[in-house]
C-alpha cells in the first residue's frame, strides 16, 4: 500500500550553550509536536499506532545528531529520522561555545488502505 501524507508540522530547537546538536534536534521535534492536536481518530477509525512518522532534521552538522535519541521523542507510530544539511550555527564571541539551531519537519502518513 502507498503512504498518504496527512500532516506536516515544523519546529525549531536550539542549544544555546554546549553545541549539542542532538539536544537541539530533540527540542525541534518537541516544538513541532506541541503545535499539533490530532482529533480525527474517532471519525476516521485510525489509531496512533497506524501513523508512519518521518522526521527530517536540518543542521549545520547533521552527522552530530543521534537519530535514535531523536526518534524516542515521538510517542506514537513507526518513526524514521533522517538528517540533512541546514539549520544554523552562531559562533560565540570567544569562539568556544556556539549556539546551535536545528529545524525539524515532522511528516505523518497513513497507508491509503487503512
MIKETI-956676 format. One line per field, with one value per residue (C-alpha): residue in one letter; x, z, y. Coordinates in steps of 0.001 Angstrom, whole numbers, padded with zeros to 6 digits, m for minus. Each point is the difference from the previous one (the first is absolute). Example, Ala and Ser with C-alpha at 12.3 -4.5 7.8 and 13.67 -1.06 7.14 Angstrom:
BEGIN
aa <- (a_s)
x <- (012300_001370)
z <- (007800_m000660)
y <- (m004500_003440)
END
This chain:
BEGIN
aa <- (x_x_x_x_x_x_x_x_x_x_x_x_x_x_x_x_x_x_x_x_x_x_x_x_x_x_x_x_x_x_x_x_x_x_x_x_x_x_x_x_x_x_x_x_x_x_x_x_x_x_x_x_x_x_x_x_x_x_x_x_x_x_x_x_x_x_x_x_x_x_x_x_x_x_x_x_x_x_x_x_x_x_x_x_x_x_x_x_x_x_x_x_x_x_x_x_x_x_x_x_x_x_x_x_x_x_x_x_x_x_x_x_x_x)
x <- (000000_001077_000455_m002108_001245_m002603_002046_003050_001237_003149_002092_003236_002284_003125_002832_001171_003073_001878_m000435_m002071_m001690_m002031_m001413_m000937_m001559_m002076_m001227_m000911_m002079_m001649_m000807_m001658_m002008_m001301_m001579_m002194_m003214_m001388_m003723_m000848_000490_m003674_m001520_002609_000527_003751_002185_003230_001833_m001012_002094_003180_002021_002964_002149_002281_002641_002103_003213_003333_001650_m002678_002433_000122_m003667_m000862_m003017_m001005_m000268_m002034_m002361_m000778_m001578_m002906_m002525_m002001_000290_002850_002713_002882_002466_002295_002356_001191_002054_m001891_m000611_002357_003045_000686_003575_000588_002042_002878_m000514_m000337_m003761_m002151_m003752_m001428_m003353_m001683_m003167_m002417_m002780_m002267_m001938_m002837_m001380_m002437_m000361_m002599_m001963_m000218)
z <- (000000_m000662_002769_m000092_001961_002310_002183_m000447_003072_000490_003031_001018_002881_001433_002302_001193_001878_m000753_m003736_000506_m003318_001427_002765_m002565_m002291_002849_000849_m003652_m000103_003308_m001370_m003079_002039_002349_m003003_m000753_001568_m001987_000363_m002958_001720_000653_m003265_m002213_001915_m000022_003025_001123_m000612_m003700_m000553_m002040_001346_m001955_001751_m002232_001803_m001416_001861_m000842_001118_m000561_000733_003633_000620_001787_m002098_002401_002880_m002186_m001122_003676_000207_m002206_002179_m002676_m003288_m002027_000114_m002365_000339_m002658_000052_m002617_m000142_001244_003278_001261_002231_001628_001253_003517_000359_001468_m002594_002507_000653_m003150_000007_m002031_m001817_m001518_m002106_m000028_m002332_001444_m002778_000925_m002551_m000001_m002308_m002602_000770_003765)
y <- (000000_003543_002534_003168_002998_001509_002338_002219_001815_002081_000834_001665_m000864_001561_m000883_003389_m001259_m003172_m000511_m003182_m000761_m002887_002201_002659_m002643_m001478_003484_000619_m003196_000872_003461_m001515_m002503_002699_001736_m003020_m001164_m002891_m000556_m002220_m003366_m000785_001226_m001694_m003228_000575_m000628_001681_m003290_000205_003141_m000029_002917_001318_002582_002066_002049_002819_000792_001578_m003253_m002670_m002823_001185_m000906_m003243_m001032_m002791_002502_002362_m002794_m000693_003490_m001158_m001842_m001861_m001802_m001392_002656_000649_002856_001385_002927_002420_003183_003049_001765_002660_000256_003353_000287_001250_003193_m002012_m002757_m002849_m000315_000169_000452_m002900_000185_m003059_000004_m002929_m001057_m002683_m001739_m002350_m002439_m002903_m002977_000966_m003156_000551)
END
